Amino acid sequence: MSHTFSPEADRRAETLGAIAILGAAVLSVIVFFPAEGRVLVPLHDVMDALLGQATFVLPLGCALAAALGYARRTRPGVALPRRRLAGLGLITIALLPAEHLLGQSTGLVGQWFTGFLLDLLGAPVAIAFITALAAVGALLAFDVRRWRRPLAAR
């Protein structure tokens, strides 16, 4: 089944891809390069204060959004892997409290999110919830289907 998109939708997909790839490039410089200079040091410190060691997901997320935008632009009928994208989102959400509970720096956002889960659910249930969130995310991201028979058995 093929869909035809309007030229306006094509332009939006191209614009999304261009903005996302520019954002990925800028965020990569801020996150991965050594913090030097008058502009890069405060930006690097703010990103580190907000997300800690989980900051690396920002440029990766922008690069993924750019790739999806360009894929929609070049092949409008391509089916996006929604289950796998949802799995990546669940893993990313589980990353912040899991790293904080393991003693890593996750910045203000990770501390807030972990504190919220611990206050809401309690420590044992919060740990079980985070583990289940990561497990479901991994199952979706790797497209694991339990009831599918192997090719040799078909």
C-alpha positions in Angstrom: 0.0 0.0 0.0 1.5 3.3 -1.1 0.6 6.7 0.3 1.0 9.9 -1.6 2.0 12.9 0.6 1.3 16.4 -0.3 4.3 18.6 -1.2 3.7 20.4 2.1 4.2 17.2 4.0 7.4 16.5 2.0 8.7 19.9 2.9 7.9 19.4 6.5 9.7 16.0 6.5 12.8 17.6 4.8 12.7 20.5 7.3 12.4 18.2 10.2 15.4 16.2 8.9 17.5 19.3 8.4 16.8 20.8 11.8 17.3 17.5 13.5 20.7 16.8 11.8 21.8 20.3 12.7 20.7 19.8 16.3 22.5 16.4 16.4 25.7 18.1 15.1 25.5 20.9 17.6 24.7 18.6 20.5 27.5 16.3 19.5 30.0 19.1 19.8 28.6 20.2 23.1 28.4 16.7 24.6 31.3 14.8 23.2 34.1 17.4 22.6 36.2 18.6 25.5 34.6 21.7 27.2 36.8 24.7 26.3 36.0 28.3 25.6 33.5 30.8 26.8 30.5 29.3 25.1 31.1 25.5 25.2 32.0 25.3 28.9 28.7 26.7 30.3 26.6 24.7 27.8 28.5 21.5 28.6 28.1 22.2 32.4 24.3 22.8 32.0 23.8 19.7 30.0 25.9 17.7 32.5 23.9 19.2 35.4 20.6 18.4 33.8 21.2 14.8 32.5 24.6 13.7 33.9 26.0 10.7 32.1 22.7 10.2 30.2 23.5 13.3 28.1 24.7 11.2 25.2 21.1 10.3 24.3 20.3 13.8 23.1 22.5 13.8 19.9 21.5 10.2 19.2 17.9 11.1 19.5 18.3 14.0 17.1 20.2 11.8 14.6 17.4 9.2 14.8 14.8 11.9 14.2 16.8 13.2 11.2 17.1 9.7 9.7 13.4 9.1 10.1 12.6 12.5 8.6 14.8 11.9 5.6 13.5 8.3 5.2 9.9 9.7 5.0 11.1 12.3 2.5 12.9 9.9 0.2 10.4 7.1 0.5 7.0 8.4 1.6 5.5 4.9 1.6 8.1 3.3 3.9 6.7 1.8 7.1 8.3 3.1 10.2 9.2 0.5 12.8 6.9 1.8 15.5 7.3 -1.1 17.9 11.1 -0.7 17.8 10.9 3.0 18.2 8.6 2.6 21.2 11.1 0.1 22.6 13.9 2.5 22.3 11.8 5.1 24.0 11.1 2.8 26.9 14.7 1.9 27.3 15.6 5.6 27.3 13.0 6.3 30.0 14.3 3.4 32.1 17.9 4.6 31.7 17.6 7.6 34.0 16.4 6.0 37.2 18.4 2.8 36.6 21.6 4.7 36.3 20.8 6.8 39.4 20.0 3.7 41.5 23.3 2.2 40.4 25.1 5.2 41.7 25.9 7.0 38.5 25.3 10.7 37.9 22.1 11.3 36.0 21.8 15.0 36.8 18.8 16.9 38.1 16.3 15.2 35.8 17.4 11.7 36.8 17.4 12.6 40.5 13.9 14.1 40.2 12.5 11.1 38.2 14.1 8.5 40.5 12.8 10.4 43.6 9.4 10.6 42.1 9.3 6.8 41.4 10.7 5.9 44.8 8.1 8.2 46.6 5.3 7.0 44.5 6.0 3.2 44.4 8.5 2.5 47.2 12.0 1.1 46.6 11.3 -2.6 45.7 8.3 -1.8 43.4 10.2 1.0 41.7 13.2 -1.3 41.0 10.8 -3.9 39.7 9.0 -1.3 37.5 12.3 0.0 36.1 13.5 -3.5 35.3 10.2 -4.4 33.7 10.3 -1.1 31.7 13.8 -1.9 30.4 12.8 -5.5 29.6 9.7 -4.6 27.7 11.7 -1.9 25.9 14.3 -4.5 24.9 11.7 -7.0 23.7 10.1 -4.3 21.6 13.4 -2.8 20.3 14.7 -6.2 19.3 11.4 -7.4 17.9 11.2 -10.5 20.0 8.1 -12.5 19.4 7.8 -15.6 21.6 5.3 -17.5 19.6 7.0 -17.3 16.2 8.4 -20.6 15.0 11.9 -20.7 13.5 12.2 -20.9 9.8 13.4 -24.4 9.8 10.2 -25.6 11.6 7.8 -24.0 9.1 
